[in-house]
Structures are given as structure tokens and as C-alpha cells.
Amino acid sequence: MLREIAFHSFYLPTITVMFALGYFLTLALNHILMVTGAYRHIWHPTLFRIALYIAISCALSLTIYH
């Protein structure tokens, strides 16, 4: 299992890369949900976005650390 990623002269934990990837996936999914109008049915969009980011980041990190 890959626990660290070498970036130039220092090591990054893999979880940092997973959080960044989760952020970009959340942005893409957020855009899709805005275009389709799904946010009209969500009570609190900001809380939903945060929960979506946490769920995606956790799912990505489970693929590495499981």
C-alpha cells in the first residue's frame, strides 16, 4: 500500500492527495447538481455540500487505507 507520495523534495501523506481529489470531485458533482436543479429539493445546500465532500473524501481514502 502506498502511504506517502514523493513530491519534489518532501513526502505528502496519501490522505492529502485524496482530500484534494475529493474536493475536485465535489466541485464537479456540485456543478451537475446545480445545473439539474436538484438543490431546490435540498433543505440546506451548504451543509449538503460539506457532507458530500466528507463522504467522497472518506470513500476515496478507504480505497487506500482499507
C-alpha positions in Angstrom: 0.0 0.0 0.0 1.2 3.5 -0.9 1.2 5.6 2.3 3.3 8.5 1.1 3.8 10.3 -2.2 7.1 11.9 -3.0 6.6 15.5 -4.3 9.9 17.1 -5.3 11.9 17.1 -2.1 9.3 16.2 0.5 6.7 13.5 1.2 3.0 14.0 1.2 0.6 11.7 3.0 -1.7 10.0 0.6 -4.7 11.3 2.5 -3.8 14.8 1.5 -4.0 13.8 -2.2 -7.3 12.1 -1.5 -8.7 15.2 0.1 -7.6 17.3 -2.9 -9.1 14.8 -5.3 -12.3 14.7 -3.3 -12.5 18.5 -3.4 -12.4 18.5 -7.2 -14.9 15.6 -7.5 -17.2 17.5 -5.2 -16.9 20.6 -7.3 -17.8 18.6 -10.4 -20.8 16.9 -8.7 -21.9 20.3 -7.2 -22.0 21.8 -10.7 -24.0 18.9 -12.0 -26.5 19.2 -9.1 -26.8 23.0 -9.8 -27.4 22.5 -13.5 -30.1 19.9 -13.0 -31.9 21.9 -10.3 -31.5 19.3 -7.5 -30.7 22.0 -4.9 -34.4 23.1 -5.0 -35.2 19.8 -3.1 -32.3 20.1 -0.5 -33.1 21.9 2.7 -29.7 23.3 3.4 -27.3 23.3 0.4 -24.2 24.4 2.3 -24.5 21.5 4.8 -25.2 19.2 1.9 -22.0 20.3 0.1 -19.9 19.8 3.2 -21.4 16.3 3.8 -20.9 15.4 0.2 -17.2 16.5 0.4 -16.7 14.4 3.6 -18.4 11.4 2.1 -16.4 11.5 -1.2 -13.1 12.1 0.6 -13.7 9.2 3.1 -14.7 6.9 0.2 -11.5 7.7 -1.6 -9.3 7.3 1.4 -10.9 3.9 2.2 -9.7 2.7 -1.2 -6.1 3.3 0.0 -6.2 2.6 3.7 -8.5 -0.4 3.8 
